[in-house]
Amino acid sequence: SDREGIPDDCLIDFDMRLIDLFAEMDKRQLRIRDQIQADAIIHSNGTKITVGDQVLYESVLPRELLERVLHFADEHDLAIGMTSGDDDYYIHPEHVTEHDIRRWGKSGRQYKDPWKLLDMKVRTLAYIGVPEGAKLLEQEFPELKCPLFAGLEGADVIAKESSKANGLKILCEYFHIPVGETYAFGDSMNDLE
């Protein structure tokens, strides 16, 4: 079959279009995504919604906000940034390396100048640290939200209006599917919406 090699727990058969909720995807996840042949994708906590090559919605963090967040993280010893391809752009990368070593026993990240983020299209950031740091970011930046990772060792940092729930609503409207006829599931705090 064209879905051979997909774990059984990844195959779900609903009487509607399959909506794929992958965020930052590694090679294995990309292979599974391609085998599933999703009709649509909600990317990175709802910061981008696509149907094929068509972008239905995209939220990019404004440069001015991004600059304020990076300065705040630098001043408050918070590890915040993002990975793009094989490159990692983090304020306080030493905290990210410590986290990786604690969690996986090693860290092979390729750190680049985090201030280059100001010239990039940034939809979401990652904060690596304790939940109190995520709360501090939300208090300082009311236009952002920081849903915690499942292991409570960090959070996504995204525009307050972006969410997987809003992404699902956009796709339901696009495909003419009542929201009440959909199912959502997840493994982290950002899936509760």
C-alpha positions as CSV (number, residue, x, y, z in Angstrom):
1,S,0.0,0.0,0.0
2,D,1.1,3.6,-0.4
3,R,1.0,4.0,3.4
4,E,3.3,1.1,4.1
5,G,5.8,1.8,6.9
6,I,3.5,4.2,8.8
7,P,3.0,3.0,12.4
8,D,-0.5,1.7,13.0
9,D,-1.1,4.3,15.7
10,C,-0.6,7.0,13.1
11,L,-3.3,5.8,10.8
12,I,-6.7,7.2,11.6
13,D,-9.6,6.8,9.3
14,F,-12.3,9.5,9.6
15,D,-15.1,10.2,7.1
16,M,-13.6,13.5,6.3
17,R,-10.4,15.0,5.1
18,L,-7.3,14.3,7.1
19,I,-5.7,17.4,8.6
20,D,-2.1,16.9,9.5
21,L,-0.8,18.8,12.6
22,F,3.0,18.5,12.2
23,A,5.2,21.4,13.5
24,E,8.9,21.4,13.1
25,M,9.5,18.1,11.3
26,D,12.5,15.8,11.3
27,K,13.2,13.5,8.4
28,R,11.1,10.6,9.7
29,Q,8.1,12.9,10.3
30,L,8.5,14.4,6.9
31,R,8.4,10.8,5.4
32,I,5.3,10.0,7.3
33,R,3.7,13.3,6.4
34,D,4.4,12.6,2.7
35,Q,3.0,9.0,3.0
36,I,-0.2,10.2,4.7
37,Q,-0.7,12.7,1.9
38,A,-2.4,15.3,4.1
39,D,-4.9,17.6,2.6
40,A,-3.8,20.5,4.8
41,I,-1.2,21.3,7.5
42,I,-1.4,23.4,10.6
43,H,2.2,24.5,11.1
44,S,4.0,25.5,14.3
45,N,1.0,26.0,16.7
46,G,-1.2,27.5,14.1
47,T,1.2,30.2,12.9
48,K,0.8,29.0,9.3
49,I,-2.0,27.1,7.7
50,T,-1.5,25.6,4.2
51,V,-3.6,23.5,1.8
52,G,-1.1,22.1,-0.7
53,D,1.1,25.1,-1.8
54,Q,-1.7,27.6,-0.9
55,V,-1.1,29.6,2.3
56,L,-4.4,30.3,4.0
57,Y,-3.0,32.1,7.1
58,E,0.4,33.1,8.3
59,S,1.5,35.0,11.4
60,V,5.1,36.4,11.5
61,L,6.5,38.1,14.6
62,P,7.1,41.8,13.9
63,R,10.8,42.7,13.8
64,E,10.3,45.3,16.6
65,L,8.7,42.7,18.9
66,L,11.3,40.1,18.1
67,E,14.1,42.6,19.0
68,R,12.5,43.5,22.3
69,V,12.1,39.8,23.2
70,L,15.7,39.0,22.3
71,H,17.0,41.9,24.5
72,F,14.7,40.9,27.3
73,A,15.9,37.3,27.1
74,D,19.5,38.5,27.1
75,E,19.0,40.7,30.1
76,H,17.1,38.0,32.1
77,D,19.4,35.1,31.2
78,L,16.7,33.2,29.3
79,A,17.5,30.8,26.4
80,I,15.3,31.8,23.5
81,G,15.6,31.4,19.8
82,M,14.9,28.9,17.0
83,T,16.3,26.3,14.7
84,S,16.3,26.8,11.0
85,G,17.6,23.8,9.0
86,D,20.8,22.7,10.7
87,D,21.4,26.1,12.3
88,D,20.4,27.2,15.8
89,Y,19.9,30.9,16.7
90,Y,19.6,31.2,20.5
91,I,20.2,33.9,23.0
92,H,22.1,32.1,25.9
93,P,22.9,29.0,23.9
94,E,24.8,27.5,26.9
95,H,21.4,26.8,28.5
96,V,20.2,25.0,25.4
97,T,23.4,22.9,25.4
98,E,23.0,22.1,29.1
99,H,19.4,21.0,28.4
100,D,20.4,18.8,25.5
101,I,23.1,17.1,27.5
102,R,20.7,16.5,30.4
103,R,18.0,15.1,28.1
104,W,20.0,13.3,25.4
105,G,23.5,13.0,26.7
106,K,24.9,15.2,24.0
107,S,24.4,18.4,22.0
108,G,25.4,18.8,18.4
109,R,23.9,22.1,17.7
110,Q,25.4,24.5,15.2
111,Y,24.9,27.9,16.9
112,K,24.8,31.1,14.8
113,D,24.4,34.7,15.7
114,P,20.9,35.0,17.3
115,W,20.6,38.6,16.2
116,K,20.3,37.4,12.6
117,L,16.8,36.4,13.6
118,L,15.9,40.1,13.1
119,D,16.4,39.6,9.3
120,M,14.5,36.3,9.1
121,K,10.8,35.4,8.9
122,V,10.1,34.2,12.4
123,R,6.7,32.7,13.2
124,T,7.6,31.0,16.5
125,L,10.4,30.9,18.9
126,A,11.4,28.3,21.5
127,Y,12.2,29.1,25.1
128,I,14.3,26.5,26.9
129,G,14.0,26.6,30.6
130,V,11.8,26.3,33.6
131,P,8.0,27.2,33.5
132,E,8.7,30.4,35.5
133,G,10.7,31.8,32.6
134,A,7.7,31.2,30.3
135,K,5.4,33.1,32.7
136,L,7.9,35.9,32.9
137,L,7.9,36.3,29.1
138,E,4.0,36.3,29.0
139,Q,3.9,39.0,31.7
140,E,6.4,41.2,29.9
141,F,4.9,40.6,26.5
142,P,1.1,40.4,26.6
143,E,0.9,40.1,22.8
144,L,2.6,36.7,23.2
145,K,1.8,33.3,24.7
146,C,4.1,30.6,25.8
147,P,2.4,27.1,25.9
148,L,4.7,24.8,27.8
149,F,6.4,21.7,26.2
150,A,5.1,18.3,27.5
151,G,8.2,17.9,29.7
152,L,7.9,21.4,31.2
153,E,11.4,22.2,30.1
154,G,10.5,25.0,27.8
155,A,7.8,26.6,25.8
156,D,6.8,27.8,22.3
157,V,6.7,31.5,22.1
158,I,4.0,32.6,19.6
159,A,1.6,35.5,18.9
160,K,-1.4,35.3,21.2
161,E,-3.8,35.1,18.3
162,S,-2.2,32.0,16.8
163,S,-3.3,28.5,17.9
164,K,-4.0,25.1,16.5
165,A,-7.6,25.6,17.4
166,N,-7.8,28.7,15.2
167,G,-6.0,26.8,12.5
168,L,-8.6,24.0,12.7
169,K,-11.4,26.6,12.4
170,I,-9.8,28.1,9.3
171,L,-9.5,24.7,7.7
172,C,-13.0,23.8,8.6
173,E,-14.3,26.9,7.0
174,Y,-12.1,26.2,3.9
175,F,-13.3,22.6,3.5
176,H,-16.9,23.4,4.6
177,I,-16.6,20.9,7.5
178,P,-18.5,21.8,10.8
179,V,-16.0,22.1,13.7
180,G,-18.3,19.8,15.7
181,E,-17.5,17.0,13.2
182,T,-13.7,17.1,13.8
183,Y,-11.4,15.4,16.3
184,A,-8.2,16.9,17.8
185,F,-5.6,15.2,19.8
186,G,-2.1,16.0,21.0
187,D,0.6,15.5,23.6
188,S,1.4,18.9,25.0
189,M,0.0,22.1,26.6
190,N,-0.3,23.8,23.2
191,D,-2.8,21.1,22.2
192,L,-5.4,22.1,24.9
193,E,-6.9,25.0,22.9
